[in-house]
């Protein structure tokens, strides 16, 4: 028997969040199909529905639905290497996700955040500002604030002859 004293267990990060593989097991995929679905999950470096959902918690990211690793967030965990997969694996992945969504909208939307996710997001909305923050690869933060359009003047700058 192996006893691991200090093991890590992933915790759900949002209310109504679910572990993807636990959900997919409910839909009677064969073991071979589950293996392909899990390889897709490993390639995308995702664990739960929150990992593949937009920040509002209402819809899946189109990129992860289509098998493209998100560019706006990066997992902070160490993942096994997973080679790119054939299209039939991604078709199976999309089939599994279709049990959770209709046209990418979650049947059970996610709610409040419970804790920080394992994914490091590059864009954040400020709590006390209308601006958004962007984190660069070197960890530098930039604040982008909304620009107020100039007030139109009554001055005519161009005329055309009729």
C-alpha positions as CSV (number, residue, x, y, z in Angstrom):
1,X,0.0,0.0,0.0
2,X,1.2,3.5,-0.9
3,X,0.3,6.3,1.5
4,X,0.8,9.9,0.2
5,X,0.8,12.4,3.0
6,X,0.8,15.7,1.1
7,X,-1.1,15.1,-2.1
8,X,-2.8,17.7,-4.1
9,X,-6.5,17.6,-4.9
10,X,-8.0,20.0,-7.3
11,X,-10.9,22.1,-5.9
12,X,-13.7,23.5,-8.0
13,X,-13.3,27.2,-8.5
14,X,-16.9,28.3,-9.2
15,X,-20.3,27.6,-8.0
16,X,-22.0,25.0,-10.3
17,X,-18.6,23.9,-11.6
18,X,-18.0,20.2,-12.4
19,X,-15.1,18.0,-13.3
20,X,-15.2,17.3,-17.0
21,X,-14.3,13.6,-17.0
22,X,-16.8,12.9,-14.2
23,X,-19.5,14.5,-16.2
24,X,-18.6,12.7,-19.4
25,X,-18.7,9.3,-17.7
26,X,-22.4,9.8,-17.2
27,X,-23.0,9.5,-21.0
28,X,-22.0,5.9,-21.6
29,X,-18.9,6.5,-23.7
30,X,-16.8,3.4,-24.3
31,X,-13.5,3.1,-22.5
32,X,-11.7,3.8,-25.9
33,X,-13.8,6.9,-26.4
34,X,-13.2,8.1,-22.9
35,X,-9.4,7.7,-23.5
36,X,-9.7,10.0,-26.6
37,X,-11.8,12.5,-24.7
38,X,-9.3,12.6,-21.9
39,X,-6.4,13.1,-24.3
40,X,-8.3,16.1,-25.7
41,X,-8.7,17.4,-22.2
42,X,-5.0,16.9,-21.5
43,X,-4.0,18.7,-24.7
44,X,-6.1,21.7,-23.7
45,X,-4.8,21.5,-20.1
46,X,-8.3,21.8,-18.6
47,X,-9.9,20.0,-15.6
48,X,-13.3,21.5,-15.0
49,X,-16.1,23.3,-16.9
50,X,-14.8,26.6,-15.5
51,X,-11.5,26.0,-17.4
52,X,-13.3,26.1,-20.8
53,X,-15.9,28.7,-20.0
54,X,-16.0,32.4,-20.7
55,X,-15.6,34.7,-17.7
56,X,-19.3,35.3,-17.4
57,X,-19.8,31.5,-16.8
58,X,-22.6,31.2,-19.3
59,X,-20.9,29.8,-22.4
60,X,-18.1,27.7,-23.5
61,X,-15.1,29.2,-25.2
62,X,-15.3,28.5,-29.0
63,X,-11.5,27.8,-29.0
64,X,-11.6,25.0,-26.5
65,X,-14.8,23.6,-28.1
66,X,-12.8,23.4,-31.4
67,X,-9.7,21.9,-29.7
68,X,-7.6,25.1,-29.7
69,X,-5.6,25.9,-26.5
70,X,-6.8,29.2,-25.1
71,X,-4.3,32.0,-25.7
72,X,-5.8,34.4,-23.1
73,X,-5.1,32.1,-20.2
74,X,-2.4,29.6,-19.3
75,X,-2.5,26.8,-16.7
76,X,0.0,27.1,-13.8
77,X,0.0,23.3,-13.4
78,X,2.5,20.9,-14.8
79,X,0.9,18.8,-17.5
80,X,2.0,15.6,-19.3
81,X,2.9,16.1,-22.9
82,X,0.0,15.4,-25.2
83,X,0.6,15.4,-29.0
84,X,-2.0,17.0,-31.3
85,X,-4.9,14.6,-31.9
86,X,-6.7,13.5,-35.0
87,X,-10.0,15.1,-36.0
88,X,-12.1,12.1,-34.9
89,X,-10.9,12.7,-31.3
90,X,-12.0,16.4,-31.5
91,X,-15.4,15.3,-33.0
92,X,-15.8,13.1,-29.9
93,X,-14.8,15.9,-27.6
94,X,-17.4,18.2,-29.2
95,X,-20.0,15.4,-28.8
96,X,-19.2,15.1,-25.1
97,X,-19.4,18.9,-24.7
98,X,-22.8,18.9,-26.5
99,X,-24.3,17.1,-23.5
100,X,-23.5,20.2,-21.4
101,X,-24.5,22.9,-23.8
102,X,-26.8,24.1,-26.6
103,X,-25.0,26.3,-29.2
104,X,-22.1,26.7,-26.6
105,X,-24.5,28.0,-23.9
106,X,-24.2,26.0,-20.7
107,X,-27.3,24.2,-19.6
108,X,-26.3,25.0,-16.0
109,X,-24.3,28.3,-16.0
110,X,-21.5,28.8,-13.5
111,X,-22.0,31.3,-10.8
112,X,-19.7,33.1,-8.2
113,X,-16.0,32.5,-8.0
114,X,-15.0,30.4,-5.0
115,X,-11.2,30.6,-5.3
116,X,-8.5,31.4,-7.8
117,X,-8.3,29.1,-10.8
118,X,-5.2,27.2,-11.9
119,X,-5.3,29.2,-15.1
120,X,-3.5,32.5,-15.2
121,X,-5.6,34.9,-17.2
122,X,-4.0,37.8,-19.1
123,X,-7.0,40.1,-19.0
124,X,-8.8,41.3,-15.9
125,X,-11.5,43.8,-15.3
126,X,-10.8,46.2,-12.4
127,X,-13.3,46.2,-9.5
128,X,-13.2,50.0,-9.0
129,X,-12.6,51.1,-12.6
130,X,-14.1,50.8,-16.0
131,X,-10.7,49.8,-17.3
132,X,-9.3,46.4,-18.0
133,X,-5.8,45.2,-17.1
134,X,-3.5,43.2,-19.3
135,X,-0.5,41.1,-18.1
136,X,2.4,40.7,-20.5
137,X,4.5,37.6,-20.6
138,X,7.1,39.2,-18.4
139,X,4.5,40.0,-15.7
140,X,4.1,43.7,-16.4
141,X,0.6,45.1,-16.0
142,X,-1.0,47.7,-18.3
143,X,-4.3,49.4,-17.6
144,X,-6.6,50.2,-20.6
145,X,-9.3,52.7,-19.7
146,X,-12.3,53.5,-21.9
147,X,-11.8,56.5,-24.2
148,X,-14.5,59.2,-24.2
149,X,-15.3,60.2,-27.8
150,X,-14.8,63.8,-28.6
151,X,-17.9,66.0,-28.6
152,X,-19.0,66.8,-32.1
153,X,-18.7,70.4,-33.1
154,X,-21.1,72.4,-35.3
155,X,-18.2,73.6,-37.4
156,X,-18.3,72.5,-41.0
157,X,-14.9,71.3,-42.3
158,X,-15.9,70.1,-45.7
159,X,-18.5,71.1,-48.2
160,X,-19.6,69.6,-51.4
161,X,-21.4,71.4,-54.2
162,X,-24.8,70.0,-55.1
